[in-house]
């Protein structure tokens, strides 16, 4: 067990409110259960001041152990109660062979000013990688994104909108402009992936949603990072010049849309994304989307227009294939060094596809087959899904997929808070590393934080 006894402190020192990650390991599952009950007894006898003096980050276990358990709590009473109940939402348990860790990279739309500020303070590798990306974007592409992501004065978040993975171009904040949002989110998610890898939790496979696939491909070794930053920036600028378009999420399978949308699909509307067996996204001109809403309502099929000014993954984006291919022709493309799922095919990217400028240029106008990608992920042995964007939009799609295993809830990991969440980035980082550790990752605990207390202030 890796909980250390707190050293004596004067009673006058105030007790900070900050979560502690407590970890246990044992040679067998039976011994782990005994250690869990013993720890719960010790916590029951511990007051708040003593709990607050425990290390926020656990010490490495003296012996690795095959059975592992972790709990994150900000009081000894909560920790003891959750351990005794073996609360699956709070107590993470694993052991044996390392999980098939899959990094998931979202598109854009859920970013907000201050996102990543806590990690920037307490995770040195994240800070170094993000600063490096921002230097390239500023020096080579004229984009100064540091003050956009970390403004000097706090900005109030806008009204919550449904997570869709595409670009909310109509939002008033600078961070939501297409030419800013896409390279910014690439830089942030790439940097977080590099930081988690350096902590001892590298991915066994990668997948990205829409422009997030560029981040996944860069991590897989298909694009060098400097070239990937240029590609994403150039792609965003090309999209920004397109005529206005619209997108519509429909709670129905594509085959159910053939009758109600006869003459519209296929036609003015394109099948933009398949997010699940009953989750379809349509894309095209705004008037065609408006017509579709009326027809679907009449047919009893619920739909919701997405807050985007562009018709991604539609016929309207085909005009960009040529300019995108020109951009890609100047980029050294390599086969993936880590298995990578493709939005276009819905299965594992082949070497000849990864190294084809035409294949990547066509990604923007082809149907995004994320549901098929999730089916492939759930076929992996003991998959663990790590979402590297804000919130859990992709994890929710994964948990709603019909191929998910019965214990899927324990297989998803959140790394960043959504816009309206109260949990801090430090708290989520501790929870994420606890989940990664119990699933077999060799976490470098000493590298986790420079100043953990600072990380509790970044997200209101």
N, C-alpha and C positions, 0 to 999 in steps of 0.2 A: 504494500500500500504506500502511496506517495504523499500522504497528508502529513506535514511536519507540525510538531507542537509549536505554538507561538511563543516567542520570547517574552518575558515579563516587561510590561510598560507601565509608566505612571498612570494612575486612574484618571488624571485630569486631561489626558489626550483624548480628543473627540473621536468617535467611531465613524469612519467614512462608510458611505453606502456604496459599495462596489461589489460586483459579483465575483465569486471564487469558483474556479474549476477544480473539483476534487476527483482524483483518479485512483482506481484500484486495479491490480492485476494479480493473477494466481495461476499455478500450473494446471488446475482443473476447474471445471464449472462449479463443482461442489464446494471447493475451497473458496471460490469467489463469492458464493452465497454466504458463507460464514463470515468472510471479511466484510461483506456489505452490512450484515447485521451488527457486527462489532463496531463499524464506523458509525452507524446510526446511533448506537448506544453512546458513543463518545460525543457525538454532535448534540444529543439530547442534554448532556451535562455541560455543554459549552455555552457561555453567554455571548452577547453580540460583540462585545469588545474583543474577546479572545478570537472569535470568528473573523473579525475584521483584520486581525493581525496575522492571519494565515496568508501564505503567498497567494497572489492572484493567479499565478501560473504554476502548475505543479512541477516538482522536481522530477528528473528522469528516474524511472523505477530501477531499483538495484538489480533486478532480474526481469527480463522482458516479459515472461509469462505468456500463455496462450489464451487465457480468458481475461477479458478486459471490461472495465465498466467506468463510466464517468458521469458526473452530475454537475450542473451549473446552478448556483443559488446565491442569493445575497443575504441569507440568514441561516443560522444553524438549524432553526426549527423547520424551515422549508426543506433544507437538504435532508434532514433526518426523515421527515414525512415522505418525501418522494422516494428515498432509498427503500424505506420499509414497504411502500406500495409497489415498488419496481415500476414506477410511473413511466410508461413508454414515451410520453411526450417530453419528459425531463431527464430521464435516466437512459443513457446510451450504453448498450452492451454488445460486445462482439468478441471475436477471437479467431484463432486458426489462420487460414490463408488470407492474404490481402485481397480486398475487394477489387472488382474491375471498376476503377474510378473513371467516370466520364465527366469532363468539363463541358458545361453548356453555356454558350455565349448568346445573350439576347440581342435584339436589334436596338432601335432607339425609341424614345417616347416616354420612358419612365425616369429619365435622369432629372436632377434638380440641383440648384446651387448648393454647395457644401457636401455633395455626395463624395465619399472617400476621404473627407477631412480627418476623421478619426484614424483611419489606416495610414494616412500621410504622416500623422504625428508619431504613431507607435510601431510602424512596420517599415524599417529602413529600406529593404529591397523594393517595396512598393513605391516609396518616395523616389528612390534613385531611378527606377525604370520610368515612372511617370514624368519626372523632370527631363529625362532623356528624350522621351517621345515629344514632349512639349517644345524642347529646343529644336528638334527637327522640323516640327510643324511651323514654328516661328521663323526659323532661319531660311527654310527652303520653300515654304508655302504661304508665308505671310499671315499665319494664324496665331494670335497670342491668346491661348486658351486658359492659361493659369488663372487670370482674374475672372474669367467666365465661370470656371468650376469653383474657385475659391474667392468669391468677391470680398472686398474689404469690409463691407457692411452686410449683415444678414439680410437676405431677401425672403419675403413671405412666399411660401409655395402657393401655386394657383389651385383652382378647384380640382379635386380628384377626377380623373377620367379613366375609362376602362383600359387595361393593359392590352395592347394589340401587337406590339413588336415592330410596328412601322413608325414613320416619322410624323410627329404631331407638328407639322409646319406652321399651323395657324396659331399656335400658342404665342403669347406676346413676348416671352422672355428670350433673350439672346441664345440661351442654352438650347432652345428648341428649334433654332433655324437649321435647315438641312445641312448647310455648308459648315456649321459648327458642330451639330449634334453627332454626326457620323464619325468624323475623326476623333472627337472628344471621347466618345464611348469606346472606340477601338483602343485608344491609348489607355483608358482606365481599366478595361477588362483585360487587355494584354498585360498590363503591369500587375494586376491582381493575380493572374495566372502564374506569372514569373515568381511572385512572392510566395504563393502556396507551394509551388514546386521547390523553391529554396528551403521551405520549412520541412520538406520531407514527404510531400504528398503529390508527386507528379501524376499526370493523367495517363490512363491506359488507353483512352479513346477520347475523341473530340467531336463536338457538333455545335453548329451555330445557326441562328435564325436570321434569314435574310442577310443584311450587311454583317451580322455577327459571324457568318461563315468565313468572312475574310480574316477575322481574329483567330478563329479556330485553325484556318489554313496556315496562318503565319506561325502559330505555336507548333503546328505539325511539321514546319520546315519547308512548306511550299513556296512562301514568299519571304525574303529577308525583311526584317521589320522596317528598315528605312524605305524600301520600295512599297511595302504594304501601306505605310502611312500616306505615301504619294498616291497610291491607287485609290484608297478610300476617299481621300480629299478630292481627287479628280472625278471620281464617280459621283460624289455628292454635288459637285459643281455642275456636272452634266444633268443630273436629276433636277437641280434647281431651275434649269432653263426650260424644262418641259412645260407644255400647256397644263393648266389645272386639271386634276382628276379627283376621283373619289373611290372609297373602298367600303365594303359592307360585310359585316360578320353575320352569318346565318346559322341558326341552330338546326341544321339538317344535313343529311348526306348529299353529295353532288347529284346522285341519281334522282333524288326527290325534287330537284329544282328544274328538271327538264320540262315538265308540263307547265308549271306556273310561269317560267321564264322563256317560253318558246319565242324565238326570234330575237331574244336578248342574249342568250347564252347557249351556244357560242354565238358571237356577233359583236355588238358593242361592248359587252361584258366579257371578261376573262375569268377563268378559275385561278385566283391568285395564290391561295394556300389551302392545304388540307391539314388542319390542326388536330383533328380527331375524327372518328367515324361519323359523328354528328356535329362537327364543327368545320364549317366551310367559309372561306373568305372570297368575296367577289371584288373585281376591280375594273374600272373603266371611266368613261366620261360621267360628269355629275348628273346630267339629265337622264342617262341610262340607269344610274344607281337610284335616282328618285323614282323612276318608273318601276324598277324592281321592288322597291319597298312597298309600293301600292299593291302590286300583284301578290307578293308574298304575304302581306297582311290579309288579303282576301282569301288566300289559301290556308290561313291559319298557321303560317310558319313565322316564328319570331325572328327578327333581324335587328341589327344596330349599326348605324353608320359610324365609321371610325373617324377620329379627328386627325385627318391627314389631308394635305393639299395635293398629293400626287397619287397616281394610280400605279403603285408598285406591282411588279410581276403581272403585267398585262400587255396587251398589244400596243398600248401607248408608249411603252418603254423600248419597243423593238428598234426604234430609230437610234438608240444609243449603242447598239451592238457594235457598229463599225468604229465609232470613237473609242469605246472601251477596249476593243481589240487592239487598236493602235497603242493605247496606254500599256496594255499587257505585253505587247510585242517587245517592249523595252525592258521588261522585268525578267530576271533569271528565275524560271520556274523549275521546281524539283519535285520528285515523288515524295509523298508524305512519309515522314519517319515515325509518326504515331498514327494509328488507324483513325480515319476521318470520314464522317458521314456527309453525304452530298444532299443539298436541298433539291437538286434537279432530279436525281435518280431515286432518292429515298433510301439508298443503301450505301455500302462502303465505296469511297472514291477510289477509282482505279488510277494507276500511274499515268496512263495515256490521257486520262481526263485532267488530272492535276497539272500536267505540263502543257495543256492546250490553251492558248489564249482565246480561241473561239469558244471553248467550253465555258470559261469563266465569264466571257463577255455576254453569253446568252443567259447566264444565271439570273440577271435582273428581270428578264421578261418571261421566264418559265415558271410553271406552277411550283410552289414551295411545298414539298411533300414531307412535312415534319411529322405527321402521324406515322408514316412508314419508317422514318428514322427512329421514332420512339419504339416501334415494334422491334427493330434491330437491337436497340439498347437493352430492352427487357429480355432478349435472348442471350445476353452475355452472362457468364457465370458470376453470380453474386454482384450485380451492378450497384454502384453507388453514384448518384447523380449530384454533381456540384454545380449550382447555378452561380455565375459570376457577374450577373447584372443586378440592379436594385430590385428587391422584392422576390417573388416566386412565380412569375407568370409562366415560365417554361416548366418548372416543377409541378405546377398545378395541371398543366396539360399532360405531363407524364403520369401523375397520379390518377387522372381521369381516363387513361388509356385502358382498353379492355385486356391488353396483354400483361398488365402489371401484376406482379405476384401479390399474395395476400399480405405480406409483411412490408409492402412498398413504402409505408410512411417512414420507416426507419432507414430507407435507402436514399432519401433526398436531403441535401445540405444547402442551407441558405448562407450567403456570405455578406450581403449588404442589405441594409434596411430599405423598405419602400418609402415613398414620400410621406406617408402619414403614420408610420410605425413609431412607437415610443422606445423601442430597444436601441441602444447605442451600437455603433460599429464595433467597439471593443467587446461588448457583450456577445454580439453575433460571431466575432472572430474566435472568441473563446469556445463558444458552442460548436462552431464549425470544426475547430481543431480537435475538440473532444470527440466529435463524431468520426473524424478522419482517423484519429488514433485508435479508437476501438475497432475500426474496420481494417486495422493492420498497418497504417501509415507509421513510419518511423519519424515522428514529429520532433523537430529541434526546438524544444521548449525555451531554451535560453535565448533564441533569436526572435521570440514573439514580440517583446515590447521594450521600448526605451523608457517610456513614461506612461504606464497604464492609466494613471489618474487623469491625464490630459485627454485621453480618448473617451472619457465619459461625458464630455462637454460639447461634442461637435454636432449632436443631432437632437433637436428639441421635438 
